[in-house]
Amino acid sequence: MTRDRGKKTAGCKPRRLWRMSNVTQNIKRLVCLAAAVLLCLGMGQAPVLAEADFSQNAWDIVNDITFGWNLGNTLDAYNGTEMTVGDLSSENCWGNPDATPELIALVKSTGVNAIRVPVTWYNHMDPDTLQVDEAWMSRVEEVVNYVLDADMYCILNVHHDTGEKGWLNADPDGHEEDERIFIALWQQIAKRFEPYGGKLMFEGFNEILNNQKNWGSPSQECLDATNRLNQVFVDTVRASGGNNAQRVLVVNTYGAQSNALITKAMVVPQDTVEDRIIVEVHVYNPYNFTSPDFPNVKTWGRTELDSGLVLLHNTFVKQGYPLIIGEFGAVDKENMAQRYTWVQHLMDMCQKRGIKCFWWDDGGNYKLISRRSNTIVEPYIFEILHTEATGGDYLLDDETLEKMSKKAEENLCANLEMWSNWINTGAQAKAEVTYTAEGLSIAVAHGGANPWDAQGAYLGLTVEEGASYRISFDYKADCVQTITFNLLQDYGSYQTYYGSSIDMTTETQHFEDTFTMTAPTDKKTKIAFDFGGTGVSVPYTAEISNLTLVKLPQE
């Protein structure tokens, strides 16, 4: 479910026009395989361009997929509403580095053989001509080639153009204008990728909603509008001809939801070729357990998950339509045993029913791979996914779960992968962030309107009511500068629990202080360093390193 997970983008709404015994051996196997894949990529293999092998239909492809992975919060990230020709900065604006062949090789080494590449297009389209910026189209094609060059299936989609802040809605009102833009977009994508072979699939849209942004109970008119747009997508791609006349296409339910109301209203589009359509849904059930929005819900029950998967199987697979779960995942709430059992059970249920699953990896709450260090950070989850997807039975007894779930870190900021940033280009902020081995460096060209318009932050912290903490870090800048930092909520009203200002100079300085958490325990907080606003002297560069947050023993 991509309900704007990852970096929040308040104020960036698009214009209406757009809107365990074998664990160590398995890890070594993954690393060795990754090296082998990198070697092949480094030998200059030609892109899988005009490989016109379309012998596989939709069923063949789904049956051949082991399990999939999403390159989330990357090409689908967005940081403003206006198109800027040649500007590719949106790929990084939610904190992830550029996608690389090395990352794709590492993903493949885990057993993944299909990657979904989410892409948001509206802020790279001219609002008058509807033309996609050539630099953006080329970057998307480059990433698609990373996947195909690694001999994996690739699904290319239209992502945050739909959803809670999207311009493409499942509503009778305004549908003519929406369809005009939608057709123009897919005509361009289809034309650009027409020469590609059968391992590349197109997905019409992601999680489409109505104007009221209702997730679970839309009206029949909105369900009909979803079916209509799916048909428009299929017709547009087929009309582009060439290889697209046979390409396998992926269509989503309303909101990619899987409840009875929505799945039973889904009408699979009519097609000019047989067995070339895959149905997609997303599964985050039970949502309170899988989502970071409910940090205190750490356990799950089988009823909702099981009934939903059985419904999907009966509605689609048994009726002759191949099905994928294009997104699924559960965040770490210091409940790894429950998380492992959820993954194992979902995969087991789907494997027995011929349903293939794609993990949603956003590089943040749902990440399995660190994209900054290019390392696997959740090897046990990958082991479960691969074992279950290939017909095995991953044994999760109490002893194994206890060993898998052990975590002990004194410094709450010891995981450097939790650094992120927010550059509000909508407020004219302009900055480049580089992540270092100790923290981050930021080069600010324009501070924007508010201090937080250029922000570096450490995410995913829990602070407990009544507990005392020691915070420390090193800092410097290339000129005299005063900035602020705060420990605060990473949601809602962004309530601040602790904060201070620091005077930066060209000399490295050290900050250290203690504070007591007087508010109720909060399991979703961050430490934010605000480098922007009208009060900073630009351009300037600043560094934050060696950040620690330590819970002090009670007296």
C-alpha positions in Angstrom: 0.0 0.0 0.0 1.7 3.2 -1.0 -0.4 5.5 1.1 2.3 8.2 0.7 4.7 6.0 2.8 8.2 7.2 3.2 8.7 11.0 3.0 5.6 13.0 3.5 5.0 15.8 1.1 2.7 18.2 2.8 2.0 21.2 0.6 3.1 19.4 -2.6 -0.3 18.5 -3.9 -0.2 18.4 -7.7 -2.3 20.8 -9.8 -5.7 19.5 -10.8 -4.3 18.9 -14.3 -2.0 16.3 -12.8 -2.8 15.6 -10.2 18.2 -21.0 10.9 20.9 -23.5 10.8 21.5 -22.7 7.2 21.3 -19.0 7.7 25.0 -18.2 7.5 25.5 -20.5 4.5 22.6 -18.8 2.7 23.9 -15.3 3.4 27.3 -16.4 1.9 25.5 -17.8 -1.1 23.7 -14.6 -1.7 26.9 -12.5 -1.5 28.7 -14.9 -4.0 25.8 -14.8 -6.4 25.6 -11.0 -6.2 29.3 -10.9 -7.2 28.7 -13.2 -10.1 25.8 -11.1 -11.4 27.9 -7.9 -11.1 30.7 -9.6 -13.1 28.2 -10.4 -15.9 26.9 -6.9 -15.9 30.4 -5.5 -16.0 31.2 -7.5 -19.1 29.0 -5.2 -21.2 26.1 -7.4 -22.1 23.8 -5.7 -24.5 20.4 -4.4 -23.3 17.5 -6.6 -23.8 16.0 -4.3 -26.4 14.7 -6.0 -29.5 14.3 -9.4 -28.0 11.0 -10.1 -29.6 10.3 -13.4 -27.8 6.6 -13.3 -26.8 6.2 -17.0 -26.4 5.2 -16.6 -22.8 1.7 -15.6 -22.0 0.5 -14.1 -18.7 0.1 -17.5 -17.0 3.6 -18.6 -18.2 5.2 -15.5 -16.7 3.3 -15.7 -13.4 4.2 -19.4 -13.0 7.9 -18.5 -13.8 8.1 -15.7 -11.2 9.6 -16.9 -7.9 9.0 -13.7 -5.9 9.3 -10.0 -6.7 10.6 -6.8 -5.2 9.6 -3.1 -5.6 12.1 -0.3 -6.3 9.9 1.9 -4.1 10.2 5.6 -3.2 12.7 6.2 -6.0 11.4 6.9 -9.5 7.9 7.3 -7.9 9.0 10.0 -5.5 8.0 13.5 -6.1 9.0 16.9 -4.7 6.9 19.5 -6.3 4.1 20.3 -8.7 5.9 22.0 -11.6 7.8 20.4 -14.4 11.5 21.4 -14.7 13.1 20.3 -17.9 16.1 18.0 -17.3 15.6 17.9 -13.5 16.0 14.4 -12.2 16.3 15.3 -8.5 13.0 13.8 -7.6 14.6 10.3 -7.7 16.4 11.3 -4.4 13.9 13.6 -2.8 12.5 10.9 -0.4 16.0 9.9 0.8 17.0 7.1 -1.5 20.1 7.2 -3.7 20.0 6.7 -7.4 19.2 3.2 -8.5 22.2 1.3 -9.8 23.1 -1.9 -11.6 24.8 -3.1 -8.4 21.6 -2.7 -6.5 19.6 -4.7 -9.0 22.3 -7.4 -9.0 22.1 -7.7 -5.2 18.3 -7.9 -5.4 18.7 -10.8 -7.9 21.1 -12.6 -5.7 18.4 -13.1 -3.1 16.3 -15.2 -5.5 14.1 -12.4 -6.8 13.5 -12.7 -10.6 10.9 -9.9 -11.1 11.2 -6.2 -10.2 8.3 -3.7 -10.2 9.6 -0.2 -11.1 7.1 2.4 -9.9 7.3 5.7 -11.7 5.5 9.0 -11.1 5.2 11.1 -14.3 3.1 14.2 -13.7 5.9 16.5 -12.5 7.9 15.5 -15.6 5.2 16.3 -18.1 4.6 19.6 -19.8 1.1 20.7 -18.6 0.3 22.2 -22.0 1.7 19.7 -24.5 1.5 16.7 -22.1 5.0 15.7 -23.4 7.2 13.7 -20.9 10.6 15.3 -20.4 13.1 13.4 -22.5 15.7 13.4 -19.7 13.1 11.7 -17.4 12.0 9.2 -20.0 15.7 8.3 -20.6 16.3 7.8 -16.9 13.3 5.6 -16.6 14.5 3.6 -19.5 18.0 3.3 -18.0 16.6 1.8 -14.8 14.3 -0.6 -16.8 17.4 -1.7 -18.6 19.2 -2.5 -15.3 16.4 -5.0 -14.6 16.3 -6.5 -18.0 20.0 -6.7 -18.4 20.0 -8.8 -15.2 17.6 -11.2 -17.0 14.7 -10.5 -14.7 11.0 -9.6 -15.4 10.2 -6.0 -15.1 6.9 -4.2 -14.5 6.8 -0.5 -15.4 3.9 1.5 -14.1 2.1 4.8 -13.5 2.4 5.3 -9.8 1.6 8.4 -7.7 -0.2 10.0 -10.6 -3.0 8.1 -8.8 -3.7 7.8 -5.1 -4.2 10.3 -2.3 -2.5 13.2 -4.1 -2.9 12.0 -7.7 -4.5 13.7 -10.7 -6.0 10.5 -12.2 -9.1 9.6 -10.3 -11.8 6.9 -10.4 -14.7 9.3 -10.7 -17.4 10.0 -13.3 -16.7 13.8 -12.9 -13.9 15.1 -14.9 -13.1 11.7 -16.5 -12.8 13.1 -20.0 -9.9 15.3 -19.1 -8.3 12.6 -17.0 -8.6 10.1 -19.8 -7.1 12.6 -22.3 -3.9 13.0 -20.2 -3.9 9.2 -19.3 -4.0 8.3 -23.0 -1.3 10.8 -23.9 1.0 9.5 -21.2 0.6 5.8 -22.1 1.0 6.6 -25.9 4.4 8.0 -25.1 5.5 5.1 -22.7 4.2 2.5 -25.2 6.1 4.1 -28.1 9.4 4.4 -26.2 9.3 0.8 -25.0 7.7 -0.8 -28.0 11.0 -2.5 -29.2 11.4 -4.3 -25.8 10.8 -8.0 -25.5 8.3 -10.0 -23.5 10.1 -9.7 -20.1 8.9 -6.1 -19.9 5.3 -5.6 -18.7 3.2 -2.5 -18.4 1.0 -1.7 -15.4 -1.8 0.8 -16.1 -1.9 2.6 -12.8 -1.2 2.0 -9.1 -3.7 2.6 -6.4 -6.4 4.6 -8.0 -9.0 6.4 -5.8 -12.0 8.6 -6.2 -12.0 12.3 -5.4 -13.0 11.6 -1.8 -9.9 9.4 -1.5 -12.1 6.6 -0.2 -10.0 3.4 0.2 -12.4 0.6 1.0 -16.0 1.5 0.1 -16.3 3.4 -3.2 -19.5 3.8 -5.0 -20.4 1.6 -8.0 -19.8 4.6 -10.3 -16.2 4.8 -9.0 -15.7 1.0 -9.5 -17.1 1.4 -13.0 -14.7 4.3 -13.7 -11.8 2.0 -12.6 -12.9 -0.7 -15.0 -13.2 1.9 -17.8 -9.7 3.3 -17.2 -8.3 -0.3 -17.2 -9.9 -0.8 -20.6 -8.6 2.5 -21.9 -5.1 1.5 -20.8 -5.3 -1.9 -22.6 -6.7 -0.3 -25.8 -4.1 2.5 -25.9 -1.2 0.1 -25.5 -2.5 -2.4 -28.1 -3.2 0.5 -30.6 0.6 1.4 -30.4 1.3 -1.8 -32.3 4.5 -3.7 -32.8 5.7 -5.7 -29.8 3.0 -4.0 -27.7 0.3 -5.9 -29.6 1.5 -9.0 -27.6 3.0 -7.5 -24.4 1.6 -8.8 -21.1 -0.3 -6.0 -19.3 -1.1 -5.6 -15.6 -4.4 -4.1 -14.3 -5.3 -3.2 -10.8 -8.5 -3.2 -8.8 -9.8 0.1 -7.3 -7.1 1.2 -4.8 -5.4 -2.1 -5.5 -7.7 -3.2 -2.7 -8.7 -6.8 -2.1 -12.0 -6.7 -0.2 -15.1 -8.4 -1.4 -16.9 -5.2 -2.7 -13.9 -4.2 -4.8 -12.7 -7.5 -6.1 -16.1 -8.7 -7.2 -16.7 -5.4 -9.1 -13.5 -5.8 -11.0 -14.0 -6.4 -14.8 -10.9 -7.7 -16.5 -10.5 -5.7 -19.7 -11.4 -7.1 -23.2 -8.2 -7.7 -25.2 -7.2 -8.4 -28.7 -5.0 -11.3 -27.7 -5.7 -14.2 -25.3 -4.1 -14.7 -21.9 -2.0 -11.5 -21.9 -3.4 -9.8 -18.9 -2.4 -10.2 -15.2 -4.6 -8.9 -12.3 -2.8 -7.1 -9.5 -3.9 -6.3 -5.9 -1.9 -5.2 -2.8 -2.1 -7.0 0.5 -1.2 -5.3 3.8 -3.6 -7.3 6.0 -4.1 -6.8 8.9 -3.3 -3.2 8.1 -2.9 -2.1 11.8 -0.2 -4.7 12.2 1.7 -4.1 8.9 1.6 -0.3 8.9 3.9 2.1 10.7 0.8 4.2 11.5 -0.1 1.9 14.4 3.2 1.5 16.3 1.5 -0.3 19.2 -0.1 -3.0 17.2 2.6 -5.7 17.2 0.6 -9.0 16.8 -1.7 -10.3 14.0 -4.4 -12.8 13.6 -5.0 -15.2 10.6 -8.7 -14.5 10.0 -8.5 -11.3 7.9 -5.4 -12.4 6.0 -6.6 -15.9 5.3 -10.1 -14.9 4.2 -8.8 -12.2 1.9 -6.3 -14.5 0.1 -9.0 -17.2 -0.3 -11.3 -14.6 -1.8 -8.6 -13.4 -4.2 -8.0 -17.0 -5.3 -11.6 -17.7 -5.9 -12.4 -14.4 -7.6 -9.5 -14.4 -10.0 -7.2 -17.5 -10.2 -10.1 -20.0 -10.2 -11.8 -17.9 -12.9 -8.8 -18.1 -15.2 -7.0 -14.9 -14.5 -3.4 -15.0 -13.3 -2.9 -12.9 -10.1 0.1 -11.1 -8.5 0.3 -9.3 -5.2 2.1 -6.2 -6.5 2.8 -4.9 -3.0 3.0 -6.5 0.5 5.1 -5.9 3.6 5.1 -5.3 7.3 7.3 -2.9 9.2 9.6 -3.6 12.1 8.0 -2.6 15.4 10.5 -4.5 17.6 8.2 -7.5 16.9 10.4 -9.5 14.6 9.0 -12.9 15.6 5.5 -11.8 14.7 6.8 -10.2 11.5 8.6 -13.4 10.4 5.5 -15.6 11.0 3.3 -13.1 9.1 5.6 -13.3 6.1 5.9 -17.0 6.2 2.2 -17.6 6.5 1.3 -15.2 3.7 3.9 -16.7 1.3 2.8 -20.2 2.2 -0.9 -19.3 1.4 0.0 -17.7 -1.9 2.4 -20.3 -3.1 -0.2 -23.0 -2.7 -2.6 -21.0 -4.7 -0.3 -19.9 -7.6 -0.2 -16.3 -6.5 3.1 -14.5 -6.8 4.2 -11.7 -4.4 6.3 -8.5 -4.7 7.7 -7.1 -1.5 7.2 -3.3 -1.1 10.8 -2.0 -0.4 10.7 1.8 0.1 14.2 2.1 1.4 12.8 3.1 4.8 10.2 1.5 7.0 9.7 -1.5 4.7 13.3 -1.9 3.5 15.0 -5.2 3.1 18.1 -3.8 1.4 20.3 -0.8 2.3 20.7 1.1 -0.9 23.4 3.3 0.6 25.7 0.5 1.6 24.3 -2.0 -1.0 23.8 -4.6 1.7 21.0 -7.0 2.8 19.6 -5.8 6.1 16.9 -8.4 6.5 18.5 -11.7 5.4 15.9 -13.8 7.4 13.0 -12.3 5.5 14.7 -13.0 2.2 15.3 -16.6 3.4 11.6 -17.0 4.2 10.5 -15.4 0.9 12.8 -17.6 -1.2 12.1 -20.8 0.7 8.4 -20.5 0.6 8.3 -19.2 -3.0 10.2 -22.3 -4.2 7.9 -24.7 -2.5 9.8 -25.2 0.8 8.5 -24.9 4.3 10.4 -22.5 6.4 10.4 -23.8 10.0 9.8 -21.1 12.6 10.0 -22.8 15.9 10.4 -20.9 19.2 14.2 -21.4 19.4 14.7 -20.2 15.8 12.4 -17.2 16.3 14.3 -16.2 19.5 17.6 -16.3 17.7 16.3 -14.4 14.6 14.7 -11.7 16.7 17.7 -10.7 19.0 18.6 -7.1 18.7 20.7 -5.1 21.1 22.0 -1.6 20.5 22.9 1.0 23.1 23.0 3.9 20.7 19.5 4.4 19.2 21.0 6.1 16.2 23.5 3.4 15.4 21.8 2.4 12.2 23.1 4.9 9.7 20.6 3.8 7.1 17.9 5.7 8.9 19.2 9.1 7.8 17.0 10.8 5.4 16.2 14.3 4.0 13.4 16.6 2.9 14.1 19.4 0.4 10.9 21.3 -0.3 11.3 22.5 -3.8 7.8 23.7 -3.7 9.0 26.5 -1.3 12.0 27.1 -3.7 14.4 25.3 -1.4 17.4 23.9 -3.2 20.0 21.6 -1.6 22.0 18.5 -2.3 22.5 15.9 0.4 25.3 13.4 0.6 25.3 10.5 3.1 28.6 9.7 4.8 29.9 6.9 6.9 29.1 9.0 10.0 26.0 11.0 9.1 25.3 13.5 6.3 26.6 16.5 4.5 24.2 19.1 2.9 25.0 21.8 0.4 22.3 24.5 0.6 21.8 26.8 -2.4 18.5 28.2 -1.3 16.9 27.9 2.1 13.3 28.1 1.1 10.7 29.8 3.3 10.9 27.8 6.5 13.8 26.2 8.4 12.5 22.7 7.7 12.4 23.3 4.0 15.9 22.0 3.8 16.1 19.2 6.4 18.2 16.2 7.3 16.7 13.8 9.8 17.3 10.5 11.6 14.1 8.5 11.5 12.5 5.6 13.3 13.2 6.4 17.0 11.2 5.4 20.1 11.3 7.7 23.2 9.7 6.5 26.4 7.7 8.6 28.9 9.7 9.3 32.0 13.0 8.1 30.5 16.1 10.3 30.3 18.3 10.5 27.2 21.7 11.8 26.3 22.0 13.2 22.8 25.3 14.1 21.2 26.8 14.8 17.7 29.5 16.7 15.9 28.9 19.5 13.5 30.6 22.1 11.3 30.0 24.3 8.3 32.1 26.2 5.7 30.9 29.5 7.1 29.3 30.9 10.3 25.7 29.6 10.5 23.0 29.1 13.1 20.6 26.2 12.7 18.1 24.4 14.9 17.5 20.8 15.6 14.6 19.0 17.3 13.5 15.6 18.4 9.8 15.4 17.4 6.9 13.4 16.1 7.4 12.0 12.6 3.6 12.3 11.9 0.5 14.4 12.7 1.2 17.8 14.3 5.0 17.1 14.5 5.0 17.9 18.2 8.5 18.7 19.5 9.8 16.9 22.6 13.3 18.5 22.7 15.2 21.0 20.7 18.0 23.5 20.6 20.1 25.7 18.3 23.7 25.4 17.4 26.2 28.0 16.0 28.2 26.4 13.3 31.7 27.4 12.3 34.5 26.0 10.1 35.8 24.1 13.2 34.3 20.8 14.2 32.3 21.2 17.4 30.6 18.7 19.7 27.1 19.0 21.1 26.0 17.0 24.1 23.0 17.4 26.4 20.5 15.3 28.4 16.7 15.6 28.6 13.7 13.7 30.0 10.7 12.7 27.9 7.7 14.1 29.7 5.1 13.4 27.0 3.6 9.9 26.5 5.8 7.3 24.9 6.1 7.8 21.1 7.4 5.1 18.9 7.6 7.1 15.7 9.9 10.1 16.3 12.9 11.6 14.5 15.8 14.0 15.1 15.5 16.7 12.5 18.3 19.2 11.6 16.8 22.3 9.9 19.2 23.9 7.5 16.8 26.1 5.6 14.7 29.2 6.0 15.2 32.9 5.2 17.7 33.3 8.0 20.5 31.2 6.6 23.4 32.7 4.5 23.5 30.8 1.2 25.2 29.0 -0.4 26.8 27.0 2.4 27.7 23.4 3.3 27.2 21.8 6.7 28.0 18.4 8.2 26.4 16.4 11.0 28.2 13.3 12.2 28.5 10.8 15.1 24.9 11.3 16.2 24.0 9.3 19.3 20.9 9.0 21.4 21.3 6.9 24.5 18.7 6.0 27.1 20.2 6.6 30.5 19.7 4.1 33.3 17.1 5.1 35.9 18.4 6.1 39.3 
